[in-house]
Amino acid sequence: MNDSSKSKRDDARKALNQLWKPGCDFLGTEFAILGGAMSWVSERNLVSAISNAGGFGVIACGAMSPERLEEEIIATKALTKRPYGVNLITMHPELDKLVDVCLAHNVSHIVLAGGVPTGATIRRVRDGGARAIGFAPALALGRRLIKLGIEALVIEGSEAGGHVGPVSLNVLAQEILPHISEVPVFVAGGLGRGDAVLSYLEMGAAGAQLGTLFAASSESIAHDNFKNAFRRANARDAAVSVQLDERFPVIPVRGLTNAASRSFMKHQADMLNKFQNGEIEREKAQLEIEHFWAGALRKAVIEGDVENGSVMAGQSVGMVKEIKPVSEIMSVLVDQAVEALEKRETLFS
Ligand SMILES: Cc1cc2nc3c(=O)[nH]c(=O)nc-3n(C[C@H](O)[C@H](O)[C@H](O)COP(=O)(O)O)c2cc1C
């Protein structure tokens, strides 16, 4: 690299640092990239690897008990001295206790997921000295969360893996980013390249959250079958679960199409038939539908049964071509953003 191209590269790097400074300052990181919490996947190894690589790892508490969460936090702290967060599901029956465990261990950031958190929970987090992050599936909800005291928002498009809303990141970003400047907003869903992240930073995002790419990293404890399914899949294979009948609501989840996702359709049809024939009550049929996926993510992630388990994945899965260390995934993302900025400078100079 000659002197002039080196100075162009340095300028582009500075421009990127400037663009995502609000995100880096909020998270206390070098890069404003969060590793989105993924149940069973986002544990000590992956979380510390993301934080050690300059990003922000987030432990997925999921259905863990307060004692189990405490164990995971202590283990994570032993593996990284950098900032990391914990993602708590708001409908967890022991939510307050989980918040207290985080606070007792000086977790700096708590992500409140899976519904709108109450003002009391947000206050508990903030009064205890942690930063509170929430999810905004629409502009009005984002505004409400800020009023309730949320200090940063994640907007997650329907391209994402796991439980999803109905609106794509492309549209959510246009709806929300120009109108929210009070708190940093992080974009999520379908992101697999740094130049795409850059385009959202230029629209006003403070940073980005990625899940799928990190789930397939070398440090992820997901079973090799799970990672190999990611490596082989195309974007179109990561589909949202379909609800068969409006009387029996299904929470949409994006994951790789497999034997389980196909038999879920049959299971719904069976329940619907039984209900229509008067063989089962509505509540019982609804429960049967909800229970179909119980334990299914663990089955795929930990046991490696990628046909009968739930292989949650975002549409970005099509960009997973090989299993790489987190540090490499991170530096490729940063380089892609820097290169895109460099190209632009050349275009306008
Ligand atoms: C396997 C898997 C499990 C997930 N589990 C959770 C979860 O427990 N809690 C949560 O808030 N988000 C969960 N997510 C969403 C991620 O945190 C993240 O927002 C999402 O993966 C971003 O989209 P992407 O996968 O296209 O990068 C999960 C995603 C995946 C792929």
The ligand as an SDF file (V2000), in Angstrom:
LIG
                    3D

 31 33  0  0  0  0  0  0  0  0999 V2000
  -30.4400  -19.2930   16.7060 C   0  0  0  0  0  0  0  0  0  0  0  0
  -30.9990  -17.9490   17.1130 C   0  0  0  0  0  0  0  0  0  0  0  0
  -31.5370  -17.7750   18.3870 C   0  0  0  0  0  0  0  0  0  0  0  0
  -32.0050  -16.5150   18.7980 C   0  0  0  0  0  0  0  0  0  0  0  0
  -32.4670  -16.3570   20.0850 N   0  0  0  0  0  0  0  0  0  0  0  0
  -32.8110  -15.1180   20.5280 C   0  0  0  0  0  0  0  0  0  0  0  0
  -33.1610  -14.9080   21.8940 C   0  0  0  0  0  0  0  0  0  0  0  0
  -33.1470  -15.8410   22.7020 O   0  0  0  0  0  0  0  0  0  0  0  0
  -33.4980  -13.6440   22.2970 N   0  0  0  0  0  0  0  0  0  0  0  0
  -33.4960  -12.5790   21.4140 C   0  0  0  0  0  0  0  0  0  0  0  0
  -33.8010  -11.4490   21.8310 O   0  0  0  0  0  0  0  0  0  0  0  0
  -33.1590  -12.7570   20.1040 N   0  0  0  0  0  0  0  0  0  0  0  0
  -32.8030  -13.9840   19.6550 C   0  0  0  0  0  0  0  0  0  0  0  0
  -32.3970  -14.1390   18.3460 N   0  0  0  0  0  0  0  0  0  0  0  0
  -32.2510  -12.9350   17.4720 C   0  0  0  0  0  0  0  0  0  0  0  0
  -30.8020  -12.3850   17.5240 C   0  0  0  0  0  0  0  0  0  0  0  0
  -30.5020  -11.8490   18.7870 O   0  0  0  0  0  0  0  0  0  0  0  0
  -30.5430  -11.2910   16.4730 C   0  0  0  0  0  0  0  0  0  0  0  0
  -31.3070  -10.1340   16.7370 O   0  0  0  0  0  0  0  0  0  0  0  0
  -30.8170  -11.7610   15.0640 C   0  0  0  0  0  0  0  0  0  0  0  0
  -30.1640  -12.9970   14.8720 O   0  0  0  0  0  0  0  0  0  0  0  0
  -30.3310  -10.7260   14.0330 C   0  0  0  0  0  0  0  0  0  0  0  0
  -30.5980  -11.1130   12.7310 O   0  0  0  0  0  0  0  0  0  0  0  0
  -29.5830  -12.0100   11.8590 P   0  0  0  0  0  0  0  0  0  0  0  0
  -29.7070  -13.4030   12.3890 O   0  0  0  0  0  0  0  0  0  0  0  0
  -30.0810  -11.9140   10.4710 O   0  0  0  0  0  0  0  0  0  0  0  0
  -28.1940  -11.4740   12.0420 O   0  0  0  0  0  0  0  0  0  0  0  0
  -31.9590  -15.4100   17.8980 C   0  0  0  0  0  0  0  0  0  0  0  0
  -31.4440  -15.6070   16.6070 C   0  0  0  0  0  0  0  0  0  0  0  0
  -30.9600  -16.8420   16.2080 C   0  0  0  0  0  0  0  0  0  0  0  0
  -30.3760  -17.0000   14.8120 C   0  0  0  0  0  0  0  0  0  0  0  0
  1  2  1  0
  2  3  1  0
  2 30  2  0
  3  4  2  0
  4  5  1  0
  4 28  1  0
  5  6  2  0
  6  7  1  0
  6 13  1  0
  7  8  2  0
  7  9  1  0
  9 10  1  0
 10 11  2  0
 10 12  1  0
 12 13  2  0
 13 14  1  0
 14 15  1  0
 14 28  1  0
 15 16  1  0
 16 17  1  0
 16 18  1  0
 18 19  1  0
 18 20  1  0
 20 21  1  0
 20 22  1  0
 22 23  1  0
 23 24  1  0
 24 25  2  0
 24 26  1  0
 24 27  1  0
 28 29  2  0
 29 30  1  0
 30 31  1  0
M  END
$$$$
